Amino acid sequence: LNANNIALLHSITGQYIYGVLGLPVVDHEDTTLESPCTVGLRSRWEIKDATECTHSILGTETNATLVDLLTKSSDTNPFVRDIIFPTRGYSCSVDDTLALDDVELVIGGICYKRVHPDHMSVYDFTYWTLDDTHPGNMVAAMEGEYNPIKKWMDLDNNVFLTYPSFPSGDVPNHSAGRWDTHSTKFPMLGRFGDTVLFVDLPNEIRLDEVAQHFGETSSIGGSGVVVCGSPFEAPNDPSEGYQFDMTTRRNIDLWGLGSQREHLWVMVGLTSVDQLRQRVAWALSQLLVVVPGAVSIADSHTEAFLTYYDIFVRNAFGNYGDVLREISFSPLMAENLSFLQSKSAAYMWETQGKISFADENFAREIMQLFSTGLYLLNLDGTQKLDDYGQPIPVYSNDEIMSFSRVWTGFDY
């Protein structure tokens, strides 16, 4: 994820992808980050030249602990280093635990400067370019100015967006809490300087054109057997016609494999006697969507898609929790929202010695799109507001990171 590739991804996909700068360690409301000595906390440190920093005065124990964690880290990113404070074996001086905001550590010829944990992370900010999502967009349009999110790429050719924590001019100060609230809507690609697998890109960016440009040729898959895909499914009787065509290594296509599921769905929808069930199933399928373009088997595997749709047919008059459970165990949803083959931080550390975090896509979307939504609601459906008149979020990035650990270890 370098400047050239971020610009290329924007050119290919039309998505507004930026690394984010300017996130505060201490914001204008004096809200500070948690101490990097907090057990289990991931802290981020920007790598700079030693001449750019002054070593902070810390307690002996704190200094030794942080220096040891930073120098022994296996993080290979050339611009930032993430460390997780261990549950045992390390400690900090008591006097330092609440005074570790703007810390600089000089180790040899390198300076490690404490920064916001999302500093230089790369996100797809396209959601924030829409007219009704970012307040500044409508103001800019009314005043004849360029979209404030699009301008960084379109006008400045800049792959970094600077968060206005302490802006100049008439732009108001933006708090750290505001970032925490809205950043859940931005799919994350990785950190600037990271090497990212194609399969780990967000759906809107994981396009065939992107794969072709970067030479992605691998596929997710494995050996398979012919089975009845759905519980209680009747076995296929070839004498009745409309039997499934099979894919082969020679990709023999007798009449259009991509048309089979549409043909079957239309015939069932038109001729079934349980019309209410079919209509409820269709409505559910429009809410709990699998995007064909995000799934590698989209054009050739009829059974997989019909099996997924059968979840809604079976549970049309059942419990929504059962529906969520079944789609969560579907390999199509796992690939669609990219938690297929997701691995925990512990597994990556123990097996590869790398600091890597579980995929957060499904952990976010199952709340934002499929269940709770973004904000707490009153019984009449209106948003609950805090003391400042702002909507109260249902969850934060902490919940997303925590729940993402559940969606690890899933494979075909």
Helices and strands as residue ranges (DSSP letters): H 3-13, E 17-21, E 42-49, G 50-52, H 60-72, E 80-84, G 94-96, E 104-107, E 110-115, E 121-124, G 126-129, H 135-142, H 151-154, E 160-162, H 176-182, G 183-185, E 188-191, G 198-200, H 208-214, G 238-240, H 257-271, H 275-287, G 292-294, H 302-314, H 320-328, H 331-336, H 345-352, H 361-368, H 397-404
